């Protein structure tokens, strides 16, 4: 708390939102789709801070219905827990996070489709923990995740995921 206050009062830091133990990175969407024009996506990771005016609003997040193919391919994103606030997100397209450094993600309940290689090659030694909030398993493309993934789902949905096409080969555990 003292460091946060020190940063907030330091010269040049006034336009930044300083949060203890949390920092933000920004990635712009580059798409001709209306939902993506000028929308900024933020991801928590250990690193710098971003001016408050560059942060995604809840309304902007709710307007996003899909993450385009290859959007974060080869990115250095470590965690993506903010994705849970994209409450109308329906699809995560092919190779969206492919070969990124992503180690942890929360996928919102609204997602109905996760396409081929969406999370392939993620994390250190291909280790990823994905929390999927949907109670009904989304359709899953081939090799959407690596075999080393741990997928956390609502406790009442574990059996549905374990028996769903595409999901049954993964380590499915209840959200704790």
TITILO-725972 format. One line per 10 residues: number of its first residue (from 1); their letters; for each residue x, y, z of C-alpha. Coordinates in nm, 3 decimals, padded with zeros to 5 digits. Example, Ala and Ser with C-alpha at 12.3 -4.5 7.8 and 13.67 -1.06 7.14 Angstrom:
<nodes>
1 = as = 01.230,-00.450,00.780; 01.367,-00.106,00.714
</nodes>
This chain:
<nodes>
1 = xxxxxxxxxx = 00.000,00.000,00.000; 00.285,00.240,00.079; 00.451,00.178,-00.260; 00.119,00.233,-00.439; 00.080,00.567,-00.264; 00.440,00.659,-00.345; 00.387,00.588,-00.715; 00.054,00.773,-00.722; 00.220,01.083,-00.576; 00.542,01.065,-00.780
11 = xxxxxxxxxx = 00.597,01.304,-01.070; 00.483,01.163,-01.404; 00.277,00.877,-01.258; -00.052,01.067,-01.205; -00.219,00.943,-01.527; -00.159,00.577,-01.438; -00.380,00.347,-01.237; -00.141,00.190,-00.985; -00.264,-00.134,-00.827; -00.074,-00.336,-00.564
21 = xxxxxxxxxx = 00.094,-00.650,-00.704; -00.084,-00.613,-01.038; 00.019,-00.448,-01.362; -00.127,-00.438,-01.709; -00.020,-00.479,-02.069; -00.224,-00.367,-02.366; -00.283,-00.537,-02.700; -00.484,-00.363,-02.973; -00.728,-00.557,-03.186; -00.658,-00.520,-03.556
31 = xxxxxxxxxx = -00.973,-00.622,-03.737; -01.224,-00.471,-03.973; -01.504,-00.617,-03.759; -01.693,-00.337,-03.581; -01.656,-00.508,-03.243; -01.277,-00.482,-03.260; -01.216,-00.133,-03.390; -01.031,00.064,-03.125; -01.099,-00.191,-02.850; -00.801,-00.249,-02.623
41 = xxxxxxxxxx = -00.752,-00.582,-02.454; -00.568,-00.594,-02.122; -00.394,-00.885,-01.964; -00.242,-00.919,-01.621; 00.122,-01.010,-01.613; 00.432,-00.909,-01.424; 00.536,-00.592,-01.598; 00.466,-00.223,-01.662; 00.159,-00.006,-01.619; -00.075,00.143,-01.876
51 = xxxxxxxxxx = -00.245,00.485,-01.867; -00.602,00.465,-01.737; -00.744,00.608,-02.062; -00.611,00.303,-02.254; -00.798,00.046,-02.045; -01.087,-00.156,-02.182; -01.424,-00.065,-02.033; -01.673,-00.331,-01.925; -01.902,-00.219,-02.212; -01.621,-00.263,-02.466
61 = xxxxxxxxxx = -01.539,-00.605,-02.324; -01.906,-00.709,-02.342; -01.920,-00.604,-02.711; -01.658,-00.861,-02.814; -01.819,-01.181,-02.946; -01.512,-01.363,-03.079; -01.135,-01.360,-03.058; -01.003,-01.381,-03.415; -00.769,-01.653,-03.542; -00.407,-01.599,-03.444
71 = xxxxxxxxxx = -00.482,-01.284,-03.242; -00.235,-01.363,-02.964; -00.024,-01.622,-03.145; 00.335,-01.615,-03.013; 00.243,-01.345,-02.757; 00.423,-01.315,-02.424; 00.103,-01.309,-02.219; 00.137,-01.510,-01.895; -00.219,-01.488,-01.758; -00.550,-01.392,-01.911
81 = xxxxxxxxxx = -00.798,-01.393,-01.626; -00.960,-01.070,-01.752; -01.117,-01.268,-02.036; -01.389,-01.372,-01.789; -01.529,-01.016,-01.818; -01.593,-01.062,-02.191; -01.946,-01.174,-02.108; -02.069,-01.210,-02.468; -01.762,-01.387,-02.603; -01.886,-01.691,-02.797
91 = xxxxxxxxxx = -01.586,-01.812,-02.998; -01.212,-01.842,-02.957; -01.089,-01.893,-03.313; -00.812,-02.113,-03.458; -00.462,-02.054,-03.321; -00.582,-01.759,-03.111; -00.326,-01.814,-02.832; -00.115,-02.072,-03.017; 00.247,-02.093,-02.903; 00.208,-01.810,-02.651
101 = xxxxxxxxxx = 00.353,-01.803,-02.302; 00.004,-01.824,-02.156; 00.001,-02.031,-01.836; -00.338,-01.942,-01.691; -00.669,-01.832,-01.840; -01.030,-01.797,-01.730; -01.269,-01.861,-02.020; -01.611,-01.699,-01.971; -01.934,-01.899,-01.942; -02.060,-01.749,-02.270
111 = xxxxxxxxxx = -01.801,-01.932,-02.484; -01.963,-02.200,-02.701; -01.674,-02.277,-02.937; -01.299,-02.320,-02.894; -01.140,-02.391,-03.230; -00.843,-02.594,-03.352; -00.507,-02.512,-03.191; -00.662,-02.221,-02.998; -00.436,-02.289,-02.697; -00.181,-02.523,-02.853
121 = xxxxxxxxxx = 00.178,-02.480,-02.732; 00.090,-02.249,-02.441; 00.290,-02.200,-02.124; 00.624,-02.310,-01.991; 00.682,-02.669,-02.109; 00.335,-02.650,-02.264; 00.173,-02.637,-01.920; -00.152,-02.439,-01.905; -00.431,-02.419,-01.648; -00.758,-02.323,-01.816
131 = xxxxxxxxxx = -01.065,-02.246,-01.607; -01.376,-02.284,-01.823; -01.682,-02.127,-01.658; -01.940,-02.273,-01.900; -02.159,-02.543,-01.745; -02.215,-02.698,-02.089; -01.890,-02.798,-02.264; -01.819,-02.572,-02.564; -01.754,-02.742,-02.897; -01.385,-02.812,-02.921
141 = xxxxxxxxxx = -01.164,-02.817,-03.230; -00.887,-03.071,-03.280; -00.580,-03.011,-03.063; -00.736,-02.702,-02.907; -00.515,-02.764,-02.602; -00.197,-02.963,-02.543; -00.231,-03.291,-02.355; -00.055,-03.137,-02.051; -00.335,-02.887,-01.986; -00.537,-02.891,-01.665
151 = xxxxxxxxxx = -00.894,-02.781,-01.729; -01.094,-02.657,-01.432; -01.473,-02.654,-01.474; -01.776,-02.601,-01.246; -01.804,-02.900,-01.011; -02.151,-02.989,-01.138; -02.014,-03.011,-01.495; -01.709,-03.234,-01.447; -01.885,-03.548,-01.575; -02.031,-03.362,-01.875
161 = xxxxxxxxxx = -01.683,-03.243,-01.976; -01.523,-03.581,-01.912; -01.772,-03.746,-02.148; -01.794,-03.470,-02.413; -01.636,-03.521,-02.754; -01.296,-03.355,-02.764; -01.280,-03.291,-02.390; -01.248,-03.645,-02.258; -00.876,-03.672,-02.338; -00.789,-03.381,-02.108
171 = xxxxxx = -00.737,-03.362,-01.732; -01.075,-03.221,-01.616; -01.100,-03.115,-01.249; -01.356,-02.914,-01.052; -01.297,-02.547,-00.981; -01.182,-02.531,-00.622
</nodes>
